Amino acid sequence: MTSIFKGGIVLAGVLLLSVTGTAQAGMEPVVKANVPFAFVVNGHNMPAGKYRIERDDRSPSLLLIRGDQKSNHAAAFVLSIRDGGRDPSGSTPVLTFKHVENTYQLTSVWDSQDEGFDVVAR
């Protein structure tokens, strides 16, 4: 009985530490976008709507894509790699998509003329 109780306390402590660590990690806004069509990112179906794309300040290759309105609760974490090219729309932040069969797939996120990240496909 006491070993079960101690195990529960240890598990609760681990959960508290993981929540605290997540709360301290800051997500830096990269792009806000209004996507007029449904799309897929790494197997996650995302409805048309407004989105915020944020980058973890401790792990810049990790992007959080989430709905930016009350009716859109879609969210996905994706890995990305820095793109060595230039923003396809000049200096305006932009999301780029690839049309595959009947869907659009998110391929990259550009927050400035020289700063872009390609989504790593799983």
C-alpha positions as CSV (number, residue, x, y, z in Angstrom):
1,M,0.0,0.0,0.0
2,T,2.7,2.5,0.9
3,S,4.7,1.7,-2.3
4,I,1.6,2.5,-4.4
5,F,1.2,5.8,-2.4
6,K,4.8,6.7,-2.9
7,G,4.6,5.8,-6.6
8,G,1.6,8.1,-7.0
9,I,3.4,11.0,-5.3
10,V,6.5,10.5,-7.6
11,L,4.2,10.4,-10.7
12,A,2.4,13.6,-9.5
13,G,5.8,15.3,-9.0
14,V,7.0,14.4,-12.5
15,L,3.7,15.7,-14.0
16,L,4.1,19.0,-12.1
17,L,7.7,19.4,-13.3
18,S,6.7,18.7,-16.9
19,V,3.9,21.3,-16.8
20,T,6.2,23.9,-15.2
21,G,8.8,23.3,-17.8
22,T,6.3,23.7,-20.6
23,A,4.9,26.9,-19.0
24,Q,8.3,28.5,-18.9
25,A,9.1,27.7,-22.5
26,G,8.2,30.9,-24.4
27,M,6.5,30.6,-27.8
28,E,7.6,33.5,-30.0
29,P,5.0,34.6,-32.6
30,V,6.3,34.3,-36.2
31,V,3.3,34.7,-38.5
32,K,-0.4,35.4,-38.4
33,A,-2.3,34.2,-41.4
34,N,-5.8,33.8,-42.8
35,V,-5.8,30.6,-44.8
36,P,-8.9,30.6,-47.1
37,F,-8.9,26.8,-47.6
38,A,-8.5,23.6,-45.5
39,F,-5.0,22.2,-45.5
40,V,-2.8,19.4,-44.1
41,V,0.3,19.6,-42.0
42,N,2.1,16.4,-41.2
43,G,-1.1,14.4,-41.3
44,H,-3.2,16.9,-39.3
45,N,-6.2,18.3,-41.1
46,M,-6.6,22.0,-40.5
47,P,-9.8,23.8,-41.4
48,A,-9.8,27.2,-43.3
49,G,-9.4,30.1,-40.9
50,K,-7.0,32.4,-39.0
51,Y,-3.8,30.9,-37.7
52,R,-0.9,31.8,-35.5
53,I,2.4,30.2,-36.2
54,E,4.8,30.4,-33.2
55,R,8.3,29.2,-32.6
56,D,9.7,27.8,-29.4
57,D,12.5,30.1,-28.2
58,R,14.5,27.2,-26.8
59,S,14.0,25.0,-30.0
60,P,13.7,27.2,-33.0
61,S,13.1,24.3,-35.3
62,L,9.8,23.5,-33.5
63,L,6.8,25.4,-34.8
64,L,3.3,25.5,-33.3
65,I,0.5,26.1,-35.7
66,R,-2.8,26.9,-34.0
67,G,-6.2,28.4,-34.8
68,D,-6.4,32.0,-33.8
69,Q,-10.1,32.3,-33.3
70,K,-12.7,30.9,-30.9
71,S,-14.2,28.6,-33.5
72,N,-10.9,27.1,-34.7
73,H,-9.2,24.9,-32.1
74,A,-6.9,23.1,-34.6
75,A,-3.3,22.9,-33.5
76,A,-0.2,21.0,-34.6
77,F,3.5,20.9,-33.6
78,V,5.8,20.5,-36.6
79,L,9.5,20.3,-37.1
80,S,11.1,22.7,-39.5
81,I,14.5,23.5,-41.0
82,R,15.8,26.9,-42.0
83,D,15.3,27.6,-45.7
84,G,18.3,29.2,-47.4
85,G,16.3,31.0,-50.0
86,R,14.3,34.2,-50.1
87,D,10.7,34.9,-49.2
88,P,8.5,34.2,-52.3
89,S,6.4,37.3,-51.6
90,G,9.2,39.7,-50.9
91,S,9.3,41.0,-47.4
92,T,5.7,40.1,-46.4
93,P,5.3,37.1,-44.0
94,V,3.8,34.2,-45.9
95,L,2.8,30.5,-45.7
96,T,3.5,28.4,-48.8
97,F,1.5,25.3,-49.8
98,K,1.8,22.5,-52.2
99,H,-1.4,21.2,-54.0
100,V,-1.4,17.3,-53.8
101,E,-4.4,15.4,-55.1
102,N,-7.4,17.0,-53.4
103,T,-5.5,18.7,-50.5
104,Y,-3.1,21.6,-49.8
105,Q,-0.1,20.8,-47.7
106,L,1.8,23.4,-45.7
107,T,5.4,23.4,-47.0
108,S,7.0,26.5,-45.5
109,V,6.6,29.5,-43.2
110,W,8.3,32.8,-44.0
111,D,8.4,35.6,-41.4
112,S,10.7,38.0,-43.2
113,Q,12.5,38.4,-46.5
114,D,15.5,36.2,-45.4
115,E,14.0,34.1,-42.6
116,G,12.0,31.1,-43.7
117,F,11.4,27.6,-42.4
118,D,10.5,24.5,-44.4
119,V,8.1,22.0,-42.8
120,V,9.8,18.6,-42.3
121,A,7.4,16.0,-43.7
122,R,6.9,12.8,-41.7
